[in-house]
Structure formats: structure tokens, C-alpha cells
Amino acid sequence: ESENSLLLANEKLRELVERLKQENRNARNQAEK
């Protein structure tokens, strides 16, 4: 069970990282304009 919750936390972290990368790209695009 603890391994399962670790996998879940890992998945959430990955989604968070992806969202941050996307926001970072957007911010860079805004800065270039």
C-alpha cells in the first residue's frame, strides 16, 4: 500500500513538473514580446 501511495505521489509530482515547464515556456514567450 505504501508503495502504491508513493507511485501516486510520483505521478502528481510529474504532472506538477510538466505544468511548471509549460508555465515557464509561456513566461519566456511573454518576455520575448
ZATIDREN-774191 format. One record per residue: residue number from 1; x, y, z of N, C-alpha, C in turn; residue in one letter. Coordinates in steps of 0.02 Angstrom, whole numbers, plus 32768, in hexadecimal, padded with zeros to 4 digits. Each point is the difference from the previous one (the first is absolute). Layout:
<atoms>
(NUM (X Y Z) (X Y Z) (X Y Z) A) ...
</atoms>
This chain:
<atoms>
(1 (802A 7FC3 8000) (7FD6 803D 8000) (802B 803F 8000) E) (2 (8036 8000 8029) (802B 803B 8002) (8022 800B 7FBC) S) (3 (800F 7FC8 7FDE) (801F 8006 7FBE) (7FCE 8020 7FD0) E) (4 (7FC1 7FED 8008) (7FCC 801C 7FD5) (7FF8 804B 8009) N) (5 (8001 8016 803F) (7FFA 8048 800C) (803E 8025 7FE8) S) (6 (8039 7FDE 8002) (803E 801F 7FE5) (7FF8 800A 7FB5) L) (7 (7FE5 7FCE 7FDE) (7FF6 8006 7FB8) (7FD0 8039 7FF0) L) (8 (7FCC 8006 8029) (7FD0 8036 7FF6) (8021 8044 800A) L) (9 (8028 8007 8034) (8023 803F 800D) (802F 800F 7FC7) A) (10 (8021 7FCC 7FE6) (802F 8008 7FC9) (7FDC 801A 7FC2) N) (11 (7FC5 7FE5 7FF3) (7FD8 8015 7FC7) (7FEC 8049 8007) E) (12 (7FEB 8013 803C) (7FEB 8046 800B) (803B 802F 7FF7) K) (13 (803B 7FEB 8018) (803C 8029 7FF8) (8010 8009 7FB7) L) (14 (7FFA 7FCA 7FDA) (800F 8005 7FB8) (7FD1 8031 7FDD) R) (15 (7FBF 7FFD 8012) (7FD0 802F 7FE3) (8011 8047 8013) E) (16 (8015 800A 803F) (8012 8043 8017) (803C 801A 7FD9) L) (17 (8032 7FD6 7FF6) (803B 8014 7FDA) (7FED 8013 7FB9) V) (18 (7FD4 7FD9 7FE1) (7FEB 800F 7FBC) (7FDD 8044 7FFD) E) (19 (7FD5 800D 8032) (7FDC 8040 8001) (8031 803A 8009) R) (20 (8031 7FF6 802C) (8032 8035 800B) (8028 800D 7FC1) L) (21 (8013 7FCB 7FDD) (8025 8008 7FC1) (7FD6 8028 7FCF) K) (22 (7FC0 7FF0 7FFC) (7FD3 8023 7FD2) (7FFB 804A 8012) Q) (23 (7FF7 800F 8041) (7FFB 8045 8016) (8041 8025 7FF3) E) (24 (8038 7FDD 8008) (8041 801E 7FF4) (8007 8013 7FB7) N) (25 (7FEB 7FD3 7FD4) (8001 800E 7FB8) (7FD5 803D 7FF0) R) (26 (7FC4 8002 801D) (7FD3 8038 7FF4) (801F 8041 8018) N) (27 (801F 7FFF 803B) (801F 803C 801B) (8038 8018 7FD3) A) (28 (8027 7FD1 7FE6) (8037 8013 7FD2) (7FE5 801F 7FC1) R) (29 (7FC9 7FE3 7FE6) (7FE1 801B 7FC3) (7FE8 8047 800D) N) (30 (7FE2 800B 803A) (7FE7 8043 8011) (803B 8031 8004) Q) (31 (8037 7FEB 801C) (803A 802C 800A) (801E 8014 7FBC) A) (32 (7FFA 7FD4 7FCF) (801D 800F 7FBF) (7FD7 8033 7FD9) E) (33 (7FC0 8007 8011) (7FD5 802E 7FDA) (800D 8049 8011) K) 
</atoms>
